[in-house]
Amino acid sequence: MRSTREILCVLLLVLASGCHLLAGYQEVSSLLPDGPEDQSPMLDAGADGSFGVDAGADGSFGVDAGADAYSTDATPSDGSLDPAWEVIHTPVQFALKSIWGRSALDVYVGGDSGTLLHYDGTQWRTILGPPTNDSLVEMVGFTGALVVGTSKGAIYYQDNGGSWQELRQGAKDKIDSLWAFGLTDIYAVFAAGLYKYDGLVWKEVVVSSGCEPSDLWGGQGLLYVSMKVCSSGGLWRYDGMSWAPMASGVFNALWGLSATSVLAMGQELFHLNEAALSRLGPGTDARHLWGSSPTGSSPTLVYGVGSTVQVFDGVGWSTVQAPFEPNYGGIWGSAPHLYVVGTEGKVLHYNGI
């Protein structure tokens, strides 16, 4: 057994070594620059407090969702930046090709590989789509139902979130436009022409001999058809009984402000109000249209979507400097919100219409 004297010597040696190390640490630390008292953590939150794949304040998903809100030039008069534009990252990375909604709290988006998304006003979520891996390129709905068309011409129907029914098998004839008033009253534009589904079979609809339809829009039982080739009229209206030409020329896109107030885009932009046709300004190559109108009769702003997003203010067109790749698949809005779907699962959102 060690003596008390030996134990005290060991303790004195340990204390002496500790004092030497502490002095060395103080010498080294005195050479380091002074820093702030509150040292920041290794991973900082973004300016909006978002981290990683957390949802941003707008319910969007993606890496640093909050940091990916963009201001874009949507004011043609002075070129100023409009902070109301932003990018929403949805839960998918596929290109988005179509959009339709019943309200700002009930929006559907279709995309590549059969992707189907739903927005409830808070979050974008993937939902069960039709049994296909083809792109969902057209979409429309009516009370409780959703109808989608694919890049190979197949058409599917879903009633109140139930199982999907195939209304038309896909081939190689891509669908160009789709409209539906009900399950027995669905219209679709293919390369072969305009067809109607009556609940049992698809039948060709000949509006006028030699005409090739391009787009559809309908409301309150009235169906409008634009023509990309037609010598007898570029815009037609069907009231359930007969077809009537409403404008000459050729058109590539339609949008209705109401059942009797319709925008038609071609080389010129026209507004059809009841039976009165007026020229608003020059046209563009936009494939999709959307217009805002407080009264439902005369448009205040018109948005055109194709390879770019453009805005018509009553005088001329300006291009929105969008922060992701062009080739936008569709546009839909419910004041004050406007949505434009694009590549890589991204949606361009404008809050201010």
C-alpha positions as CSV (number, residue, x, y, z in Angstrom):
1,M,0.0,0.0,0.0
2,R,1.3,3.5,-1.0
3,S,2.1,5.9,1.8
4,T,0.2,9.2,2.3
5,R,3.3,11.1,1.2
6,E,3.5,9.3,-2.1
7,I,-0.2,10.0,-2.9
8,L,0.3,13.7,-2.1
9,C,3.2,13.8,-4.5
10,V,1.1,12.3,-7.4
11,L,-1.6,14.9,-6.8
12,L,0.8,17.8,-6.9
13,L,2.2,16.5,-10.2
14,V,-1.3,16.3,-11.8
15,L,-2.2,19.8,-10.7
16,A,1.1,21.2,-12.1
17,S,0.4,19.6,-15.5
18,G,-3.1,21.0,-15.7
19,C,-1.9,24.5,-15.0
20,H,0.7,24.2,-17.8
21,L,-1.9,23.1,-20.3
22,L,-4.2,25.9,-19.3
23,A,-1.5,28.5,-19.8
24,G,-0.8,27.1,-23.2
25,Y,-4.4,27.3,-24.2
26,Q,-4.6,30.9,-23.1
27,E,-1.5,31.7,-25.2
28,V,-3.0,30.2,-28.3
29,S,-6.4,31.7,-27.8
30,S,-4.9,35.1,-27.4
31,L,-3.7,34.9,-31.0
32,L,-7.2,34.3,-32.4
33,P,-9.4,37.2,-33.6
34,D,-12.2,38.2,-31.4
35,G,-15.7,37.1,-32.6
36,P,-19.2,38.0,-31.7
37,E,-20.6,36.7,-28.4
38,D,-23.4,34.9,-30.1
39,Q,-21.8,32.4,-32.5
40,S,-24.1,31.3,-35.3
41,P,-24.9,27.6,-35.8
42,M,-23.4,25.6,-38.7
43,L,-26.7,25.5,-40.6
44,D,-28.5,28.8,-40.9
45,A,-32.1,29.2,-41.9
46,G,-32.9,31.2,-45.0
47,A,-34.2,34.8,-44.9
48,D,-37.7,33.4,-44.6
49,G,-36.8,30.7,-42.0
50,S,-37.0,27.8,-44.4
51,F,-34.8,24.8,-44.2
52,G,-34.1,21.9,-46.6
53,V,-37.3,20.5,-48.0
54,D,-39.7,22.2,-45.6
55,A,-42.8,23.8,-47.0
56,G,-42.6,27.5,-47.5
57,A,-45.2,30.0,-46.3
58,D,-47.2,29.4,-49.5
59,G,-47.5,25.7,-48.9
60,S,-45.0,24.9,-51.6
61,F,-42.5,22.1,-51.4
62,G,-38.9,21.9,-52.6
63,V,-35.3,22.7,-51.6
64,D,-35.3,26.1,-49.9
65,A,-38.9,26.8,-51.0
66,G,-39.0,30.2,-49.4
67,A,-35.8,31.3,-51.1
68,D,-37.2,30.5,-54.5
69,A,-39.8,33.3,-54.6
70,Y,-39.0,35.4,-57.6
71,S,-40.0,38.9,-58.6
72,T,-40.7,39.2,-62.3
73,D,-41.4,42.0,-64.7
74,A,-45.2,41.9,-65.0
75,T,-45.7,45.7,-65.4
76,P,-45.2,46.6,-69.1
77,S,-45.7,50.4,-68.6
78,D,-42.6,51.0,-66.5
79,G,-40.7,47.7,-66.4
80,S,-40.8,47.6,-62.6
81,L,-40.6,44.3,-60.8
82,D,-43.7,42.8,-59.4
83,P,-43.1,40.9,-56.1
84,A,-46.5,39.2,-56.4
85,W,-44.9,36.6,-58.8
86,E,-43.3,33.5,-57.1
87,V,-42.3,29.9,-57.9
88,I,-44.0,27.1,-56.1
89,H,-42.1,23.8,-55.8
90,T,-44.6,20.9,-55.9
91,P,-43.7,17.4,-54.6
92,V,-42.7,16.1,-58.1
93,Q,-39.9,16.8,-60.6
94,F,-41.9,16.0,-63.7
95,A,-42.9,18.6,-66.3
96,L,-46.4,19.8,-65.7
97,K,-48.7,20.0,-68.7
98,S,-52.2,20.9,-67.7
99,I,-54.2,22.7,-65.0
100,W,-57.9,23.1,-64.1
101,G,-59.7,24.2,-60.9
102,R,-63.1,24.6,-59.4
103,S,-61.9,27.3,-57.0
104,A,-58.6,28.6,-55.5
105,L,-59.1,25.8,-52.9
106,D,-59.6,23.0,-55.4
107,V,-57.0,23.0,-58.2
108,Y,-55.7,20.0,-60.2
109,V,-52.5,19.8,-62.2
110,G,-51.4,17.0,-64.6
111,G,-48.0,16.2,-65.9
112,D,-45.6,13.7,-67.3
113,S,-45.7,10.0,-66.3
114,G,-49.3,10.2,-65.3
115,T,-48.6,12.7,-62.6
116,L,-51.7,14.2,-60.9
117,L,-51.5,16.9,-58.2
118,H,-54.1,18.6,-56.1
119,Y,-53.9,22.0,-54.3
120,D,-56.3,22.6,-51.4
121,G,-55.3,26.2,-50.8
122,T,-52.6,25.2,-48.3
123,Q,-50.5,22.4,-49.8
124,W,-49.8,20.7,-53.1
125,R,-50.1,16.9,-52.9
126,T,-49.8,14.0,-55.3
127,I,-53.0,12.1,-55.7
128,L,-54.0,8.9,-57.5
129,G,-54.3,9.6,-61.2
130,P,-55.6,7.5,-64.1
131,P,-53.8,4.2,-64.9
132,T,-51.3,5.5,-67.4
133,N,-47.7,6.6,-67.7
134,D,-48.5,9.0,-70.5
135,S,-48.5,12.7,-70.0
136,L,-51.7,14.3,-68.8
137,V,-51.9,17.2,-71.3
138,E,-55.5,18.3,-71.1
139,M,-57.9,18.6,-68.1
140,V,-61.4,19.9,-67.4
141,G,-64.1,19.1,-64.9
142,F,-67.7,19.7,-63.9
143,T,-69.6,19.2,-60.7
144,G,-67.8,16.5,-58.7
145,A,-66.0,15.1,-61.7
146,L,-62.6,15.4,-63.5
147,V,-61.8,14.5,-67.1
148,V,-58.2,14.2,-68.3
149,G,-56.7,13.6,-71.7
150,T,-53.2,12.1,-72.4
151,S,-50.5,12.7,-74.9
152,K,-51.6,9.6,-76.8
153,G,-55.2,10.5,-77.0
154,A,-56.7,8.4,-74.1
155,I,-59.4,10.1,-72.0
156,Y,-60.2,9.2,-68.4
157,Y,-63.0,10.2,-66.1
158,Q,-63.2,10.3,-62.3
159,D,-66.4,11.0,-60.3
160,N,-66.1,12.4,-56.8
161,G,-62.6,11.0,-56.2
162,G,-63.7,7.5,-57.1
163,S,-62.0,5.0,-59.4
164,W,-60.9,6.1,-62.9
165,Q,-62.8,5.1,-66.0
166,E,-61.3,5.0,-69.5
167,L,-63.6,6.7,-71.9
168,R,-61.3,6.5,-74.9
169,Q,-58.3,4.3,-75.5
170,G,-55.0,5.9,-76.4
171,A,-53.5,5.6,-79.8
172,K,-51.0,8.1,-81.3
173,D,-53.3,11.0,-81.9
174,K,-52.5,13.5,-79.1
175,I,-55.4,15.4,-77.7
176,D,-55.2,19.2,-78.3
177,S,-58.2,20.4,-76.3
178,L,-60.9,19.1,-74.0
179,W,-64.2,20.4,-72.7
180,A,-67.0,18.8,-70.7
181,F,-70.5,19.8,-69.6
182,G,-71.3,16.3,-68.2
183,L,-70.5,12.7,-68.7
184,T,-72.8,12.5,-71.7
185,D,-71.5,15.8,-73.2
186,I,-67.7,15.7,-73.6
187,Y,-65.8,17.3,-76.5
188,A,-62.2,16.7,-77.6
189,V,-60.0,18.0,-80.4
190,F,-57.6,15.5,-82.0
191,A,-55.5,15.7,-85.1
192,A,-58.4,14.0,-86.9
193,G,-60.9,16.7,-85.9
194,L,-63.6,17.4,-83.2
195,Y,-65.3,14.5,-81.4
196,K,-68.1,14.2,-78.9
197,Y,-68.7,11.6,-76.3
198,D,-72.4,10.9,-75.6
199,G,-71.9,8.5,-72.7
200,L,-71.5,5.5,-74.9
201,V,-69.4,6.3,-78.0
202,W,-67.3,9.0,-79.6
203,K,-68.7,10.6,-82.8
204,E,-67.0,13.1,-85.1
205,V,-68.5,16.5,-85.1
206,V,-68.3,18.4,-88.4
207,V,-68.6,22.1,-87.7
208,S,-67.9,23.2,-91.3
209,S,-66.4,21.4,-94.2
210,G,-62.6,21.7,-94.5
211,C,-62.2,23.2,-91.0
212,E,-59.5,22.1,-88.5
213,P,-60.3,22.9,-84.9
214,S,-57.6,24.1,-82.4
215,D,-59.2,24.9,-79.1
216,L,-62.4,24.6,-77.0
217,W,-64.1,26.6,-74.3
218,G,-67.7,26.4,-72.9
219,G,-70.1,27.7,-70.4
220,Q,-73.8,27.5,-69.6
221,G,-74.4,25.1,-72.4
222,L,-72.6,27.2,-75.1
223,L,-69.5,25.6,-76.7
224,Y,-67.0,27.7,-78.6
225,V,-64.5,26.2,-81.1
226,S,-61.6,28.0,-82.6
227,M,-60.2,27.0,-86.0
228,K,-56.5,26.9,-87.2
229,V,-57.7,26.2,-90.7
230,C,-61.2,27.3,-91.9
231,S,-62.4,29.4,-94.9
232,S,-65.9,29.8,-93.5
233,G,-65.0,31.2,-90.1
234,G,-62.3,31.0,-87.4
235,L,-64.6,31.1,-84.3
236,W,-67.8,29.1,-84.0
237,R,-70.4,28.8,-81.3
238,Y,-72.7,25.8,-80.6
239,D,-75.9,26.3,-78.6
240,G,-76.9,22.6,-78.4
241,M,-78.9,22.8,-81.7
242,S,-76.8,24.4,-84.4
243,W,-73.4,26.0,-85.1
244,A,-72.9,29.7,-85.9
245,P,-69.8,31.4,-87.2
246,M,-68.8,34.3,-84.9
247,A,-65.5,35.6,-86.4
248,S,-63.4,35.1,-89.5
249,G,-59.6,34.3,-89.5
250,V,-57.7,31.6,-87.7
251,F,-57.2,31.2,-83.9
252,N,-54.9,29.1,-81.7
253,A,-56.4,29.7,-78.3
254,L,-59.7,30.5,-76.5
255,W,-60.7,31.6,-73.0
256,G,-64.1,32.6,-71.7
257,L,-64.7,35.4,-69.2
258,S,-68.3,34.2,-69.1
259,A,-70.6,32.2,-71.3
260,T,-71.2,35.2,-73.6
261,S,-67.8,36.9,-73.3
262,V,-64.9,35.0,-75.0
263,L,-61.3,35.9,-75.9
264,A,-59.8,34.4,-79.1
265,M,-56.1,34.5,-80.0
266,G,-54.6,34.4,-83.4
267,Q,-52.6,36.9,-85.3
268,E,-54.9,39.3,-83.6
269,L,-56.5,39.2,-80.1
270,F,-60.3,39.5,-80.3
271,H,-63.0,39.8,-77.7
272,L,-66.5,38.4,-78.5
273,N,-69.2,40.0,-76.2
274,E,-72.6,38.5,-77.0
275,A,-72.5,38.8,-80.8
276,A,-70.3,41.9,-80.9
277,L,-66.7,41.3,-82.0
278,S,-63.9,43.8,-81.1
279,R,-60.2,43.8,-81.8
280,L,-58.2,44.3,-78.6
281,G,-54.7,44.3,-80.1
282,P,-52.0,42.1,-81.8
283,G,-52.0,38.4,-81.1
284,T,-49.2,36.0,-80.1
285,D,-48.4,32.3,-80.6
286,A,-49.7,31.5,-77.1
287,R,-51.3,28.1,-76.8
288,H,-53.3,28.9,-73.7
289,L,-55.2,32.0,-72.6
290,W,-56.6,33.4,-69.4
291,G,-58.2,36.8,-68.8
292,S,-59.3,38.8,-65.8
293,S,-62.5,40.8,-65.7
294,P,-64.2,42.3,-62.6
295,T,-67.5,42.4,-64.5
296,G,-67.2,39.2,-66.5
297,S,-67.7,41.2,-69.7
298,S,-64.6,43.3,-70.6
299,P,-61.1,42.0,-69.9
300,T,-58.7,44.2,-67.9
301,L,-55.7,41.9,-68.4
302,V,-55.1,38.9,-70.7
303,Y,-52.4,36.3,-70.1
304,G,-51.0,34.2,-72.8
305,V,-48.9,31.0,-72.2
306,G,-46.7,29.1,-74.6
307,S,-43.0,29.1,-74.8
308,T,-43.2,32.2,-72.5
309,V,-45.7,33.9,-70.2
310,Q,-47.0,37.1,-71.7
311,V,-49.4,39.8,-70.3
312,F,-51.6,42.1,-72.4
313,D,-52.6,45.3,-70.6
314,G,-54.9,46.8,-73.2
315,V,-52.1,48.4,-75.2
316,G,-49.4,45.8,-75.8
317,W,-47.8,42.6,-74.7
318,S,-45.0,42.2,-72.2
319,T,-43.1,39.0,-71.3
320,V,-42.9,37.9,-67.7
321,Q,-39.3,37.2,-66.8
322,A,-40.0,33.8,-65.3
323,P,-37.2,32.2,-63.4
324,F,-37.4,28.6,-64.8
325,E,-37.4,26.9,-68.2
326,P,-40.0,28.0,-70.8
327,N,-42.6,25.8,-72.4
328,Y,-45.5,26.3,-70.0
329,G,-48.2,23.7,-70.0
330,G,-51.3,25.6,-69.0
331,I,-52.8,28.5,-67.1
332,W,-55.7,28.8,-64.7
333,G,-56.8,31.4,-62.2
334,S,-59.3,32.4,-59.5
335,A,-58.9,35.9,-58.3
336,P,-56.6,37.0,-56.8
337,H,-54.6,33.9,-57.7
338,L,-53.2,32.9,-61.1
339,Y,-51.2,29.7,-61.7
340,V,-49.0,28.7,-64.7
341,V,-47.6,25.2,-64.8
342,G,-44.1,24.5,-66.1
343,T,-41.1,22.2,-66.0
344,E,-39.5,20.3,-63.2
345,G,-42.7,20.2,-61.1
346,K,-42.7,24.0,-60.8
347,V,-45.7,26.3,-60.8
348,L,-45.5,30.0,-61.4
349,H,-47.9,31.8,-59.0
350,Y,-49.2,35.3,-59.2
351,N,-51.1,36.9,-56.3
352,G,-52.7,40.1,-57.5
353,I,-55.2,39.6,-60.4
